[in-house]
């Protein structure tokens, strides 16, 4: 599994727009469908897909400082929260009306409204979704994020977003994965990248409260979703969400040296990539194909929706 994760990073190093998480997931799916995984590796596969995943989400908190969010400003924060809320709730509501399962609708809603593959993986930690649904959700958010890298810069002048900070804010509020945000905003220069990154990180901060709220909702209501219960941890708010918040608090205090932040980010990426290798190796393509094209329609509508809502939002506060 470690070798596969390393190959995923090699792909990322050679093609920077391809996230190591996505590369590792695809490699895991290919291996799981081409070769038979020996029983001796099954424990490691399950351990990575569950425990290592949650540890990676906790470490993700070290990349966020509340000061970055506060510096964004009150009106911009309202826009970020509004964009996330409307995208998440709208996608979650629309999915079942299109014939998409509630669990897959939830994963797509989370990935498109927050931060792509990492958000999907985090939500899978509290909702018992099929591996195929997790893979499909990550594939869809990756597809739309990749299209954004090409399309959003082309629309920049058409939409009157010549100001780099305005363009960056739109990208940060509408594009899903952090790497995709940087790649898209880089066409507008350093000012656009900086603006996009701050707005994007503000969306990522909302991951913890969103996952916590969904966990409470699933366990205490007739939502039609099944909670993923850890017999050793029956708390309503998952411990990895608490850990994520604690790491944000620690980062905010400034006690973590700057030279350690990049190292922690690498560890976090390795953990999440390893987890997705384990998750992907349990996916069967034949079952994945049975999911059909309706989730793709939901994803495209969600993508269009977040682009429009965020564009309106950043223009209102400009």
Phi and psi restraints in degrees (value plus and minus 20) as a CYANA .aco file:
   2 UNK   PHI     -83.8   -43.8
   2 UNK   PSI     -57.7   -17.7
   3 UNK   PHI     -85.0   -45.0
   3 UNK   PSI     -62.8   -22.8
   4 UNK   PHI     -83.5   -43.5
   4 UNK   PSI     -61.9   -21.9
   5 UNK   PHI     -81.3   -41.3
   5 UNK   PSI     -62.0   -22.0
   6 UNK   PHI     -81.6   -41.6
   6 UNK   PSI     -62.3   -22.3
   7 UNK   PHI     -81.9   -41.9
   7 UNK   PSI     -58.3   -18.3
   8 UNK   PHI     -79.6   -39.6
   8 UNK   PSI     -59.6   -19.6
   9 UNK   PHI     -91.2   -51.2
   9 UNK   PSI     -54.9   -14.9
  10 UNK   PHI     -81.3   -41.3
  10 UNK   PSI     -61.8   -21.8
  11 UNK   PHI     -81.0   -41.0
  11 UNK   PSI     -63.4   -23.4
  12 UNK   PHI     -83.8   -43.8
  12 UNK   PSI     -61.2   -21.2
  13 UNK   PHI     -84.1   -44.1
  13 UNK   PSI     -50.9   -10.9
  14 UNK   PHI    -109.2   -69.2
  14 UNK   PSI     -45.8    -5.8
  15 UNK   PHI    -152.9  -112.9
  15 UNK   PSI      68.0   108.0
  16 UNK   PHI     -81.9   -41.9
  16 UNK   PSI     -46.1    -6.1
  17 UNK   PHI     -94.8   -54.8
  17 UNK   PSI     -32.2     7.8
  18 UNK   PHI    -111.6   -71.6
  18 UNK   PSI      96.2   136.2
  19 UNK   PHI     -84.9   -44.9
  19 UNK   PSI     121.3   161.3
  20 UNK   PHI     -82.3   -42.3
  20 UNK   PSI     -45.8    -5.8
  21 UNK   PHI     -88.1   -48.1
  21 UNK   PSI     -66.2   -26.2
  22 UNK   PHI     -86.4   -46.4
  22 UNK   PSI     -63.5   -23.5
  23 UNK   PHI     -80.1   -40.1
  23 UNK   PSI     -63.0   -23.0
  24 UNK   PHI     -86.6   -46.6
  24 UNK   PSI     -58.8   -18.8
  25 UNK   PHI     -82.8   -42.8
  25 UNK   PSI     -66.7   -26.7
  26 UNK   PHI     -82.0   -42.0
  26 UNK   PSI     -63.3   -23.3
  27 UNK   PHI     -82.0   -42.0
  27 UNK   PSI     -60.8   -20.8
  28 UNK   PHI     -81.6   -41.6
  28 UNK   PSI     -63.0   -23.0
  29 UNK   PHI     -82.4   -42.4
  29 UNK   PSI     -65.1   -25.1
  30 UNK   PHI     -81.6   -41.6
  30 UNK   PSI     -65.7   -25.7
  31 UNK   PHI     -83.8   -43.8
  31 UNK   PSI     -63.6   -23.6
  32 UNK   PHI     -83.6   -43.6
  32 UNK   PSI     -44.4    -4.4
  33 UNK   PHI    -121.0   -81.0
  33 UNK   PSI     -34.0     6.0
  34 UNK   PHI    -118.3   -78.3
  34 UNK   PSI     -61.0   -21.0
  35 UNK   PHI    -139.9   -99.9
  35 UNK   PSI     138.4   178.4
  36 UNK   PHI    -108.8   -68.8
  36 UNK   PSI     102.3   142.3
  37 UNK   PHI     -97.4   -57.4
  37 UNK   PSI     101.5   141.5
  38 UNK   PHI     -78.4   -38.4
  38 UNK   PSI     127.0   167.0
  39 UNK   PHI     -79.7   -39.7
  39 UNK   PSI     -48.0    -8.0
  40 UNK   PHI     -84.2   -44.2
  40 UNK   PSI     -42.9    -2.9
  41 UNK   PHI    -115.7   -75.7
  41 UNK   PSI     -27.1    12.9
  42 UNK   PHI     -82.8   -42.8
  42 UNK   PSI     -61.1   -21.1
  43 UNK   PHI     -80.4   -40.4
  43 UNK   PSI     -66.2   -26.2
  44 UNK   PHI     -82.3   -42.3
  44 UNK   PSI     -57.1   -17.1
  45 UNK   PHI     -81.5   -41.5
  45 UNK   PSI     -68.7   -28.7
  46 UNK   PHI     -88.2   -48.2
  46 UNK   PSI     -59.5   -19.5
  47 UNK   PHI     -82.4   -42.4
  47 UNK   PSI     -63.8   -23.8
  48 UNK   PHI     -86.4   -46.4
  48 UNK   PSI     -62.8   -22.8
  49 UNK   PHI     -86.8   -46.8
  49 UNK   PSI     -38.7     1.3
  50 UNK   PHI    -135.6   -95.6
  50 UNK   PSI     -86.5   -46.5
  51 UNK   PHI     -90.5   -50.5
  51 UNK   PSI     -68.0   -28.0
  52 UNK   PHI     -84.6   -44.6
  52 UNK   PSI     -57.1   -17.1
  53 UNK   PHI     -77.2   -37.2
  53 UNK   PSI     -68.6   -28.6
  54 UNK   PHI     -86.2   -46.2
  54 UNK   PSI     -56.1   -16.1
  55 UNK   PHI     -84.5   -44.5
  55 UNK   PSI     -58.8   -18.8
  56 UNK   PHI     -83.9   -43.9
  56 UNK   PSI     -59.4   -19.4
  57 UNK   PHI     -84.1   -44.1
  57 UNK   PSI     -59.9   -19.9
  58 UNK   PHI     -79.7   -39.7
  58 UNK   PSI     -66.9   -26.9
  59 UNK   PHI     -85.7   -45.7
  59 UNK   PSI     -45.1    -5.1
  60 UNK   PHI     -77.4   -37.4
  60 UNK   PSI     -50.3   -10.3
  61 UNK   PHI     -82.8   -42.8
  61 UNK   PSI     -44.3    -4.3
  62 UNK   PHI     -90.7   -50.7
  62 UNK   PSI     -33.3     6.7
  63 UNK   PHI    -110.9   -70.9
  63 UNK   PSI     -18.3    21.7
  64 UNK   PHI    -142.9  -102.9
  64 UNK   PSI     115.1   155.1
  65 UNK   PHI    -145.3  -105.3
  65 UNK   PSI     114.9   154.9
  66 UNK   PHI     -80.5   -40.5
  66 UNK   PSI     -47.2    -7.2
  67 UNK   PHI     -80.3   -40.3
  67 UNK   PSI     -56.2   -16.2
  68 UNK   PHI     -81.5   -41.5
  68 UNK   PSI     -58.6   -18.6
  69 UNK   PHI     -92.2   -52.2
  69 UNK   PSI     -64.7   -24.7
  70 UNK   PHI     -82.2   -42.2
  70 UNK   PSI     -59.5   -19.5
  71 UNK   PHI     -84.7   -44.7
  71 UNK   PSI     -37.9     2.1
  72 UNK   PHI     -84.5   -44.5
  72 UNK   PSI     -53.4   -13.4
  73 UNK   PHI      84.8   124.8
  73 UNK   PSI     131.4   171.4
  74 UNK   PHI     -81.1   -41.1
  74 UNK   PSI     -67.6   -27.6
  75 UNK   PHI     -86.7   -46.7
  75 UNK   PSI     -59.7   -19.7
  76 UNK   PHI     -85.7   -45.7
  76 UNK   PSI     -57.5   -17.5
  77 UNK   PHI     -83.9   -43.9
  77 UNK   PSI     -59.1   -19.1
  78 UNK   PHI     -81.7   -41.7
  78 UNK   PSI     -60.3   -20.3
  79 UNK   PHI     -82.5   -42.5
  79 UNK   PSI     -66.3   -26.3
  80 UNK   PHI     -79.8   -39.8
  80 UNK   PSI     -68.7   -28.7
  81 UNK   PHI     -82.3   -42.3
  81 UNK   PSI     -61.8   -21.8
  82 UNK   PHI     -83.8   -43.8
  82 UNK   PSI     -63.3   -23.3
  83 UNK   PHI     -81.8   -41.8
  83 UNK   PSI     -66.7   -26.7
  84 UNK   PHI     -82.8   -42.8
  84 UNK   PSI     -66.5   -26.5
  85 UNK   PHI     -84.1   -44.1
  85 UNK   PSI     -67.4   -27.4
  86 UNK   PHI     -85.4   -45.4
  86 UNK   PSI     -61.8   -21.8
  87 UNK   PHI     -85.7   -45.7
  87 UNK   PSI     -66.2   -26.2
  88 UNK   PHI     -84.1   -44.1
  88 UNK   PSI     -73.1   -33.1
  89 UNK   PHI     -87.4   -47.4
  89 UNK   PSI     -59.2   -19.2
  90 UNK   PHI     -84.2   -44.2
  90 UNK   PSI     -64.5   -24.5
  91 UNK   PHI     -86.9   -46.9
  91 UNK   PSI     -61.8   -21.8
  92 UNK   PHI     -83.3   -43.3
  92 UNK   PSI     -56.6   -16.6
  93 UNK   PHI     -94.5   -54.5
  93 UNK   PSI     -62.4   -22.4
  94 UNK   PHI     -91.3   -51.3
  94 UNK   PSI     -55.0   -15.0
  95 UNK   PHI     -69.6   -29.6
  95 UNK   PSI     -78.3   -38.3
  96 UNK   PHI     -79.8   -39.8
  96 UNK   PSI     -50.3   -10.3
  97 UNK   PHI     -89.9   -49.9
  97 UNK   PSI     -41.6    -1.6
  98 UNK   PHI    -114.2   -74.2
  98 UNK   PSI     -19.5    20.5
  99 UNK   PHI      67.7   107.7
  99 UNK   PSI      -3.1    36.9
 100 UNK   PHI    -113.3   -73.3
 100 UNK   PSI     117.9   157.9
 101 UNK   PHI     -79.4   -39.4
 101 UNK   PSI     134.5   174.5
 102 UNK   PHI     -83.5   -43.5
 102 UNK   PSI     -57.9   -17.9
 103 UNK   PHI     -88.2   -48.2
 103 UNK   PSI     -61.8   -21.8
 104 UNK   PHI     -89.3   -49.3
 104 UNK   PSI     -57.9   -17.9
 105 UNK   PHI     -79.9   -39.9
 105 UNK   PSI     -60.7   -20.7
 106 UNK   PHI     -83.9   -43.9
 106 UNK   PSI     -63.8   -23.8
 107 UNK   PHI     -85.3   -45.3
 107 UNK   PSI     -63.0   -23.0
 108 UNK   PHI     -84.0   -44.0
 108 UNK   PSI     -64.0   -24.0
 109 UNK   PHI     -79.5   -39.5
 109 UNK   PSI     -61.6   -21.6
 110 UNK   PHI     -88.3   -48.3
 110 UNK   PSI     -66.3   -26.3
 111 UNK   PHI     -82.6   -42.6
 111 UNK   PSI     -61.6   -21.6
 112 UNK   PHI     -97.0   -57.0
 112 UNK   PSI     -50.8   -10.8
 113 UNK   PHI    -106.6   -66.6
 113 UNK   PSI     -45.8    -5.8
 114 UNK   PHI    -130.8   -90.8
 114 UNK   PSI    -106.7   -66.7
 115 UNK   PHI    -170.5  -130.5
 115 UNK   PSI      23.6    63.6
 116 UNK   PHI      47.4    87.4
 116 UNK   PSI    -154.2  -114.2
 117 UNK   PHI     -79.9   -39.9
 117 UNK   PSI     -60.3   -20.3
 118 UNK   PHI     -81.8   -41.8
 118 UNK   PSI     -60.6   -20.6
 119 UNK   PHI     -88.4   -48.4
 119 UNK   PSI     -60.7   -20.7
 120 UNK   PHI     -80.5   -40.5
 120 UNK   PSI     -65.5   -25.5
 121 UNK   PHI     -82.7   -42.7
 121 UNK   PSI     -59.7   -19.7
 122 UNK   PHI     -85.1   -45.1
 122 UNK   PSI     -63.2   -23.2
 123 UNK   PHI     -87.8   -47.8
 123 UNK   PSI     -52.3   -12.3
 124 UNK   PHI     -84.2   -44.2
 124 UNK   PSI     -38.9     1.1
 125 UNK   PHI     -92.6   -52.6
 125 UNK   PSI     -36.1     3.9
 126 UNK   PHI    -138.9   -98.9
 126 UNK   PSI     -35.3     4.7
 127 UNK   PHI    -139.7   -99.7
 127 UNK   PSI     114.2   154.2
 128 UNK   PHI    -102.1   -62.1
 128 UNK   PSI      60.7   100.7
 129 UNK   PHI    -117.6   -77.6
 129 UNK   PSI     135.7   175.7
 130 UNK   PHI     -89.1   -49.1
 130 UNK   PSI     131.2   171.2
 131 UNK   PHI     -79.6   -39.6
 131 UNK   PSI     -56.1   -16.1
 132 UNK   PHI     -83.7   -43.7
 132 UNK   PSI     -57.0   -17.0
 133 UNK   PHI     -87.5   -47.5
 133 UNK   PSI     -60.7   -20.7
 134 UNK   PHI     -82.0   -42.0
 134 UNK   PSI     -65.9   -25.9
 135 UNK   PHI     -82.8   -42.8
 135 UNK   PSI     -63.7   -23.7
 136 UNK   PHI     -81.8   -41.8
 136 UNK   PSI     -64.6   -24.6
 137 UNK   PHI     -81.5   -41.5
 137 UNK   PSI     -63.5   -23.5
 138 UNK   PHI     -86.0   -46.0
 138 UNK   PSI     -59.2   -19.2
 139 UNK   PHI     -83.1   -43.1
 139 UNK   PSI     -60.9   -20.9
 140 UNK   PHI     -88.3   -48.3
 140 UNK   PSI     -63.6   -23.6
 141 UNK   PHI     -89.2   -49.2
 141 UNK   PSI     -50.3   -10.3
 142 UNK   PHI     -90.8   -50.8
 142 UNK   PSI     -62.0   -22.0
 143 UNK   PHI     -79.7   -39.7
 143 UNK   PSI     -71.1   -31.1
 144 UNK   PHI     -87.6   -47.6
 144 UNK   PSI     -56.7   -16.7
 145 UNK   PHI     -85.1   -45.1
 145 UNK   PSI     -56.5   -16.5
 146 UNK   PHI     -88.7   -48.7
 146 UNK   PSI     -59.2   -19.2
 147 UNK   PHI     -84.0   -44.0
 147 UNK   PSI     -54.6   -14.6
 148 UNK   PHI     -83.0   -43.0
 148 UNK   PSI     -54.9   -14.9
 149 UNK   PHI     -78.6   -38.6
 149 UNK   PSI     -53.7   -13.7
 150 UNK   PHI    -108.8   -68.8
 150 UNK   PSI     -65.3   -25.3
 151 UNK   PHI     -98.3   -58.3
 151 UNK   PSI     -61.9   -21.9
 152 UNK   PHI     -82.3   -42.3
 152 UNK   PSI     -62.9   -22.9
 153 UNK   PHI     -82.1   -42.1
 153 UNK   PSI     -52.8   -12.8
 154 UNK   PHI     -88.9   -48.9
 154 UNK   PSI     -50.3   -10.3
 155 UNK   PHI    -106.6   -66.6
 155 UNK   PSI     -28.2    11.8
 156 UNK   PHI     -74.9   -34.9
 156 UNK   PSI     -74.8   -34.8
 157 UNK   PHI     -93.8   -53.8
 157 UNK   PSI     -53.1   -13.1
 158 UNK   PHI     -80.4   -40.4
 158 UNK   PSI     -57.6   -17.6
 159 UNK   PHI    -111.7   -71.7
 159 UNK   PSI     -16.5    23.5
 160 UNK   PHI      52.8    92.8
 160 UNK   PSI      15.9    55.9
 161 UNK   PHI    -126.4   -86.4
 161 UNK   PSI      28.0    68.0
 162 UNK   PHI     -89.0   -49.0
 162 UNK   PSI     -46.9    -6.9
 163 UNK   PHI     -87.5   -47.5
 163 UNK   PSI     102.4   142.4
 164 UNK   PHI     -77.8   -37.8
 164 UNK   PSI     -61.3   -21.3
 165 UNK   PHI     -87.5   -47.5
 165 UNK   PSI     -57.5   -17.5
 166 UNK   PHI     -86.6   -46.6
 166 UNK   PSI     -63.8   -23.8
 167 UNK   PHI     -83.3   -43.3
 167 UNK   PSI     -63.2   -23.2
 168 UNK   PHI     -82.4   -42.4
 168 UNK   PSI     -60.4   -20.4
 169 UNK   PHI     -82.7   -42.7
 169 UNK   PSI     -60.9   -20.9
 170 UNK   PHI     -83.9   -43.9
 170 UNK   PSI     -64.7   -24.7
 171 UNK   PHI     -82.3   -42.3
 171 UNK   PSI     -66.8   -26.8
 172 UNK   PHI     -82.5   -42.5
 172 UNK   PSI     -51.1   -11.1
 173 UNK   PHI    -105.2   -65.2
 173 UNK   PSI     -37.2     2.8
 174 UNK   PHI    -138.2   -98.2
 174 UNK   PSI     -45.6    -5.6
 175 UNK   PHI    -109.2   -69.2
 175 UNK   PSI     131.1   171.1
 176 UNK   PHI    -110.0   -70.0
 176 UNK   PSI     -84.6   -44.6
 177 UNK   PHI    -101.2   -61.2
 177 UNK   PSI     124.7   164.7
 178 UNK   PHI     -79.0   -39.0
 178 UNK   PSI     -63.0   -23.0
 179 UNK   PHI     -82.9   -42.9
 179 UNK   PSI     -58.1   -18.1
 180 UNK   PHI     -87.9   -47.9
 180 UNK   PSI     -55.7   -15.7
 181 UNK   PHI     -82.1   -42.1
 181 UNK   PSI     -66.1   -26.1
 182 UNK   PHI     -84.9   -44.9
 182 UNK   PSI     -63.3   -23.3
 183 UNK   PHI     -83.7   -43.7
 183 UNK   PSI     -61.0   -21.0
 184 UNK   PHI     -90.2   -50.2
 184 UNK   PSI     -66.1   -26.1
 185 UNK   PHI     -93.9   -53.9
 185 UNK   PSI     -40.2    -0.2
 186 UNK   PHI     -82.3   -42.3
 186 UNK   PSI     -41.1    -1.1
 187 UNK   PHI     -89.4   -49.4
 187 UNK   PSI     -34.1     5.9
 188 UNK   PHI    -121.7   -81.7
 188 UNK   PSI     -16.6    23.4
 189 UNK   PHI      74.3   114.3
 189 UNK   PSI    -199.8  -159.8
 190 UNK   PHI     -81.7   -41.7
 190 UNK   PSI     -58.5   -18.5
 191 UNK   PHI     -83.1   -43.1
 191 UNK   PSI     -59.0   -19.0
 192 UNK   PHI     -87.7   -47.7
 192 UNK   PSI     -61.2   -21.2
 193 UNK   PHI     -83.3   -43.3
 193 UNK   PSI     -64.5   -24.5
 194 UNK   PHI     -82.8   -42.8
 194 UNK   PSI     -65.8   -25.8
 195 UNK   PHI     -83.4   -43.4
 195 UNK   PSI     -63.8   -23.8
 196 UNK   PHI     -83.9   -43.9
 196 UNK   PSI     -61.0   -21.0
 197 UNK   PHI     -85.0   -45.0
 197 UNK   PSI     -63.5   -23.5
 198 UNK   PHI     -84.0   -44.0
 198 UNK   PSI     -64.8   -24.8
 199 UNK   PHI     -84.0   -44.0
 199 UNK   PSI     -61.5   -21.5
 200 UNK   PHI     -83.2   -43.2
 200 UNK   PSI     -65.6   -25.6
 201 UNK   PHI     -83.4   -43.4
 201 UNK   PSI     -50.3   -10.3
 202 UNK   PHI     -85.5   -45.5
 202 UNK   PSI     -54.6   -14.6
 203 UNK   PHI     -88.1   -48.1
 203 UNK   PSI     -60.2   -20.2
 204 UNK   PHI     -82.7   -42.7
 204 UNK   PSI     -55.9   -15.9
 205 UNK   PHI     -77.6   -37.6
 205 UNK   PSI     -50.3   -10.3
 206 UNK   PHI     -95.9   -55.9
 206 UNK   PSI     -26.1    13.9
 207 UNK   PHI     -79.6   -39.6
 207 UNK   PSI     -66.8   -26.8
 208 UNK   PHI     -82.4   -42.4
 208 UNK   PSI     -72.8   -32.8
 209 UNK   PHI     -82.5   -42.5
 209 UNK   PSI     -53.1   -13.1
 210 UNK   PHI     -85.9   -45.9
 210 UNK   PSI     -68.3   -28.3
 211 UNK   PHI     -83.2   -43.2
 211 UNK   PSI     -60.8   -20.8
 212 UNK   PHI     -82.8   -42.8
 212 UNK   PSI     -64.3   -24.3
 213 UNK   PHI     -84.5   -44.5
 213 UNK   PSI     -61.6   -21.6
 214 UNK   PHI     -84.8   -44.8
 214 UNK   PSI     -60.1   -20.1
 215 UNK   PHI     -78.9   -38.9
 215 UNK   PSI     -65.6   -25.6
 216 UNK   PHI     -85.2   -45.2
 216 UNK   PSI     -63.3   -23.3
 217 UNK   PHI     -82.1   -42.1
 217 UNK   PSI     -65.3   -25.3
 218 UNK   PHI     -85.2   -45.2
 218 UNK   PSI     -60.0   -20.0
 219 UNK   PHI     -97.6   -57.6
 219 UNK   PSI     -45.4    -5.4
 220 UNK   PHI    -133.8   -93.8
 220 UNK   PSI     -11.4    28.6
 221 UNK   PHI    -158.7  -118.7
 221 UNK   PSI     150.5   190.5
 222 UNK   PHI    -113.4   -73.4
 222 UNK   PSI      41.8    81.8
 223 UNK   PHI     -96.9   -56.9
 223 UNK   PSI     -36.5     3.5
 224 UNK   PHI      66.6   106.6
 224 UNK   PSI     -19.9    20.1
 225 UNK   PHI    -122.9   -82.9
 225 UNK   PSI     132.0   172.0
 226 UNK   PHI    -127.0   -87.0
 226 UNK   PSI     106.2   146.2
 227 UNK   PHI     -93.8   -53.8
 227 UNK   PSI     123.2   163.2
 228 UNK   PHI    -109.3   -69.3
 228 UNK   PSI      83.0   123.0
 229 UNK   PHI    -118.5   -78.5
 229 UNK   PSI     108.0   148.0
 230 UNK   PHI    -113.8   -73.8
 230 UNK   PSI      98.8   138.8
 231 UNK   PHI     -79.4   -39.4
 231 UNK   PSI     -46.3    -6.3
 232 UNK   PHI    -106.9   -66.9
 232 UNK   PSI     -29.4    10.6
 233 UNK   PHI    -162.1  -122.1
 233 UNK   PSI      81.2   121.2
 234 UNK   PHI    -123.4   -83.4
 234 UNK   PSI      -5.6    34.4
 235 UNK   PHI     -85.9   -45.9
 235 UNK   PSI     125.1   165.1
 236 UNK   PHI     -84.7   -44.7
 236 UNK   PSI     -63.5   -23.5
 237 UNK   PHI    -113.2   -73.2
 237 UNK   PSI      97.0   137.0
 238 UNK   PHI     -75.8   -35.8
 238 UNK   PSI     124.5   164.5
 239 UNK   PHI     -83.0   -43.0
 239 UNK   PSI     -51.4   -11.4
 240 UNK   PHI     -89.2   -49.2
 240 UNK   PSI     -46.6    -6.6
 241 UNK   PHI     -90.2   -50.2
 241 UNK   PSI     -62.0   -22.0
 242 UNK   PHI     -80.6   -40.6
 242 UNK   PSI     -64.4   -24.4
 243 UNK   PHI     -81.5   -41.5
 243 UNK   PSI     -59.0   -19.0
 244 UNK   PHI     -79.0   -39.0
 244 UNK   PSI     -65.9   -25.9
 245 UNK   PHI     -86.4   -46.4
 245 UNK   PSI     -58.8   -18.8
 246 UNK   PHI     -82.5   -42.5
 246 UNK   PSI     -62.1   -22.1
 247 UNK   PHI     -85.4   -45.4
 247 UNK   PSI     -55.2   -15.2
 248 UNK   PHI     -82.7   -42.7
 248 UNK   PSI     -63.1   -23.1
 249 UNK   PHI     -83.0   -43.0
 249 UNK   PSI     -62.2   -22.2
 250 UNK   PHI     -83.8   -43.8
 250 UNK   PSI     -64.4   -24.4
 251 UNK   PHI     -82.0   -42.0
 251 UNK   PSI     -58.5   -18.5
 252 UNK   PHI     -84.4   -44.4
 252 UNK   PSI     -52.1   -12.1
 253 UNK   PHI     -89.2   -49.2
 253 UNK   PSI     -40.5    -0.5
 254 UNK   PHI      64.0   104.0
 254 UNK   PSI      -8.6    31.4
 255 UNK   PHI     -97.5   -57.5
 255 UNK   PSI     -37.2     2.8
 256 UNK   PHI    -104.3   -64.3
 256 UNK   PSI      99.1   139.1
 257 UNK   PHI     -79.6   -39.6
 257 UNK   PSI     126.9   166.9
 258 UNK   PHI     -78.2   -38.2
 258 UNK   PSI     -57.3   -17.3
 259 UNK   PHI     -89.8   -49.8
 259 UNK   PSI     -36.4     3.6
 260 UNK   PHI    -105.6   -65.6
 260 UNK   PSI     -42.3    -2.3
 261 UNK   PHI     -82.7   -42.7
 261 UNK   PSI     -62.7   -22.7
 262 UNK   PHI     -86.9   -46.9
 262 UNK   PSI     -55.1   -15.1
 263 UNK   PHI     -87.2   -47.2
 263 UNK   PSI     -61.9   -21.9
 264 UNK   PHI     -85.7   -45.7
 264 UNK   PSI     -55.9   -15.9
 265 UNK   PHI     -84.2   -44.2
 265 UNK   PSI     -60.3   -20.3
 266 UNK   PHI     -83.3   -43.3
 266 UNK   PSI     -64.6   -24.6
 267 UNK   PHI     -81.4   -41.4
 267 UNK   PSI     -63.2   -23.2
 268 UNK   PHI     -80.0   -40.0
 268 UNK   PSI     -65.4   -25.4
 269 UNK   PHI     -85.0   -45.0
 269 UNK   PSI     -59.2   -19.2
 270 UNK   PHI     -84.3   -44.3
 270 UNK   PSI     -62.4   -22.4
 271 UNK   PHI     -81.9   -41.9
 271 UNK   PSI     -68.3   -28.3
 272 UNK   PHI     -86.8   -46.8
 272 UNK   PSI     -58.8   -18.8
 273 UNK   PHI     -85.1   -45.1
 273 UNK   PSI     -63.0   -23.0
 274 UNK   PHI     -81.6   -41.6
 274 UNK   PSI     -61.0   -21.0
 275 UNK   PHI     -82.6   -42.6
 275 UNK   PSI     -60.0   -20.0
 276 UNK   PHI     -94.6   -54.6
 276 UNK   PSI     -45.8    -5.8
 277 UNK   PHI     -83.4   -43.4
 277 UNK   PSI     -67.2   -27.2
 278 UNK   PHI     -82.5   -42.5
 278 UNK   PSI     -61.3   -21.3
 279 UNK   PHI     -85.9   -45.9
 279 UNK   PSI     -66.9   -26.9
 280 UNK   PHI     -84.5   -44.5
 280 UNK   PSI     -54.4   -14.4
 281 UNK   PHI     -88.9   -48.9
 281 UNK   PSI     -32.5     7.5
 282 UNK   PHI    -117.6   -77.6
 282 UNK   PSI     -18.4    21.6
 283 UNK   PHI    -109.4   -69.4
 283 UNK   PSI     121.1   161.1
 284 UNK   PHI    -134.2   -94.2
 284 UNK   PSI     101.9   141.9
 285 UNK   PHI     -79.3   -39.3
 285 UNK   PSI     -56.8   -16.8
 286 UNK   PHI     -78.3   -38.3
 286 UNK   PSI     -61.5   -21.5
 287 UNK   PHI     -92.9   -52.9
 287 UNK   PSI     -52.7   -12.7
 288 UNK   PHI     -84.0   -44.0
 288 UNK   PSI     -60.6   -20.6
 289 UNK   PHI     -86.1   -46.1
 289 UNK   PSI     -46.1    -6.1
 290 UNK   PHI     -90.2   -50.2
 290 UNK   PSI     -35.8     4.2
 291 UNK   PHI     -82.5   -42.5
 291 UNK   PSI     -52.2   -12.2
 292 UNK   PHI      67.5   107.5
 292 UNK   PSI    -193.5  -153.5
 293 UNK   PHI    -115.2   -75.2
 293 UNK   PSI     -27.6    12.4
 294 UNK   PHI     -83.3   -43.3
 294 UNK   PSI     -57.9   -17.9
 295 UNK   PHI     -80.5   -40.5
 295 UNK   PSI     -52.9   -12.9
 296 UNK   PHI     -83.4   -43.4
 296 UNK   PSI     -62.6   -22.6
 297 UNK   PHI     -81.6   -41.6
 297 UNK   PSI     -63.6   -23.6
 298 UNK   PHI     -80.2   -40.2
 298 UNK   PSI     -63.4   -23.4
 299 UNK   PHI     -83.5   -43.5
 299 UNK   PSI     -63.0   -23.0
 300 UNK   PHI     -85.1   -45.1
 300 UNK   PSI     -59.7   -19.7
 301 UNK   PHI     -85.7   -45.7
 301 UNK   PSI     -62.4   -22.4
 302 UNK   PHI     -83.2   -43.2
 302 UNK   PSI     -62.4   -22.4
 303 UNK   PHI     -82.7   -42.7
 303 UNK   PSI     -66.6   -26.6
 304 UNK   PHI     -83.1   -43.1
 304 UNK   PSI     -60.9   -20.9
 305 UNK   PHI     -82.3   -42.3
 305 UNK   PSI     -67.0   -27.0
 306 UNK   PHI     -88.5   -48.5
 306 UNK   PSI     -51.8   -11.8
 307 UNK   PHI     -86.5   -46.5
 307 UNK   PSI     -62.8   -22.8
 308 UNK   PHI     -90.7   -50.7
 308 UNK   PSI     -67.7   -27.7
 309 UNK   PHI     -82.3   -42.3
 309 UNK   PSI     -63.6   -23.6
 310 UNK   PHI     -88.0   -48.0
 310 UNK   PSI     -55.2   -15.2
 311 UNK   PHI     -83.4   -43.4
 311 UNK   PSI     -65.0   -25.0
 312 UNK   PHI     -81.7   -41.7
 312 UNK   PSI     -63.2   -23.2
 313 UNK   PHI     -82.5   -42.5
 313 UNK   PSI     -68.9   -28.9
 314 UNK   PHI     -88.8   -48.8
 314 UNK   PSI     -48.4    -8.4
 315 UNK   PHI     -91.5   -51.5
 315 UNK   PSI     -55.6   -15.6
 316 UNK   PHI     -85.6   -45.6
 316 UNK   PSI     -53.2   -13.2
 317 UNK   PHI    -120.4   -80.4
 317 UNK   PSI     -19.8    20.2
